[in-house]
Amino acid sequence: MISVKLAAVITHVFNPPVVAAFTFLILLYSQSSISLPFVAVSLTFGTLVPLAVIFLLLKRGVVSDFFVSEKKERAKPFAGAILSYIIGSLMLWWLRAPLIVTASMLCYAGNTVLMMLITRQWKISVHASGITGPTTVLIESIGVWVSIFFALLIPVGWARIKMKAHTPTQIIAGALVTIVSTWLQLKIYLAVL
């Protein structure tokens, strides 16, 4: 019983939009760009709007639980998040935020599109994606030592399995697909922007 409660806490703490907030704050700090407009846009469109979409859909009965466990219910939360990330990317670009911050928001949009497409056929772990995507961006921005954050996959993966939300294969797939996707997107966005 205690382990299920611990798994629930880990699942909430490492919810992808929550991880996004910390990721953007770390990125902005690492770029010496902690300014109110950059922080406000990053947190609003990277965290608050995606969470608000889920809460709204939950309240309206469109999704059955906060983590959108049913794969058939995931399209609308994904679409809301994608739109939020695109708007956030455009605003960050317009405000002339550091390129890595804008690229990170674009990666969130791209990875969410990828998760949405995969989820149509198979329930991939978005929580694992929510750890590995940001870690890949932080490695690109700060350095390889940040790869220590990949270790968060252990408690997050355990929690998702304990809650019967995912299989080990779904967690590994969510992690690996997102590492590759984020790395490729960063190379493109940083070259183009």
N, C-alpha and C positions, 0 to 999 in steps of 0.2 A: 504493500500500500504506500509506504514512504517512497519507494523507488518510482512509482507512477506519479506521485506529486512532484518529486524532483524532476522527472522527465517533463512534466507540464511547465514547471518554472523555466527550465532550460529552453524549451520550445518557445516560450513567450519572450525571454530575454534575448534570444538569438533569432527572433522573427526578422526576416530580410529587411523590411523598412526600418526597423530599429537599428540594425547593423549599418544600414545606409547612412543614418544620421551620424554615427561615429566615424564612418569612412569619410564623409564629406568634411567633417570638422578636422580630422587628422590631415586630410589633403590640403585644406585651406591653411592650416597651421604650418604644414611643411613648406608651403609656398609663400609664407609670410603674408597671407591675404585674408586674414580674419577681419573682414569688413562686414558691416551690417547688411548691405545688399546681397553680397555673395552668400553669407550664412542664411539669410532669410529665404532666398530663392532655393538654395540647396536643400534646406530642411523642409520647406513647404512642399516642393515638387518631388523630392526624393523620399520623404518620409510621411509627412502629414496627409497629403492628398491620397496616396495609395492606401494608407490606413483608414482614412475617412470613407473611401469607396467601399472597403470591406465592411465597415460598420454600417453604412447606409444599406448595402445589399443584405446584410444580416438582419437589420431591422425590418426590411421589406419582405423578408422570407425568400429572397432569391438564392441565398446560400444558407446551408444548414448549420455551419459552424464557422468560427472566426478563422480557422486555418484552411477553410475551403477544402475539406478532406475528399469530397466527391469530385472526381476529375471532370464529370460532365457539368459541374457548376463553376468551373474555373475561367471560362471564356470572358465573362463580364468583368471580374476583378482584374484579370490580365489586361483587358482592353483599357480599363480606367487607368491602370498603372502606366501602360505604354503611353497613353495620351499625356499623362502628367509628366513623365520623363522627357517626352519630346518638347513640351512647353518649357520645362525647366532648362533643357539644353539650349533652346532658342534664347531664353532670357539670359542665361549665363554668357552665351556668345555675345549678345547685344551689350551686356554690361562689361564685356572684356575681362571676364574671369580668367584665371590661369587656364591654359589649354588642357592640362591634365584633369581639371575639375569638370570642364565642359565635356571632355572625352569620356570621363567616368559616367556622367549622366547619360550620354549617348549609349554607353555600354549597358547601362541598366535597361534602356529601351530595347536595344538589340537582343540582349539576353532574355528579356521577358517575352519578346516575340518568339524566340527560339523555344522557350519553355512552353509557351502556349501551343505552338505547333506540335511539339513532342507529346504534350499532354492529351492531345486529341486521340492519340493511339495508345499511350502508355503513361502511367503516373510517375513522372520523374520527380526527384526531390528538389523543391524550390528552396528549402532550408539549406541544403548542401550548396546549392548554387549561390545562395545569399552569403555564404562564407567564402567560397573560392573566388567569385568574381571580384569582390572588394579587395581581397588579399592580393590577387594578381595585379590590380591597379596600384595598390600600395607598393608592391615590389617594384613596379615600373617607375613610380614616383620617388620612393624613399631609398630603396635598396633591397638586396636579396635577404638581408637579415629579417625582414618583415615576414618572410615565409614561415616563421614560427606560428603565425596565425592560422596556418593550415591545420595545426594541431586541434583547433576548435572543432574540426570535423568529428573528432572522437566523441566528445560529450553530445554534440548535436546529433550525430548519427545514432548513438546509443538511445537518446531521448526519442527520436522519431521511430526507431524500431520498437522501443518499449511501449510507446503509445499505439503501436500497431498501425502507424500512418504510412510506413514505407518498409520495403525489404532492403537488405544490404546492397543489392544490385542497383536499386533505384537511387540510393544515396551516392554510391560510387559513380553512377552515370551522371547524376546532377553535378557532382564535383568536377569530373573530368571534362564533360561537355562544356562547362562554363569556363574552366581554365583556358581551354583552347579557343573558345569563342571570344573571350575577353582579350586574350593576347592578340589575336588576329584583328579584332576591332580597334584596339589601341594603336596598332601599327598604322592602320588606315586613317583613323581620325587624327592622330597626331601629325601625320604627313599632310593631310588635306587642310586641317585647320591652321 
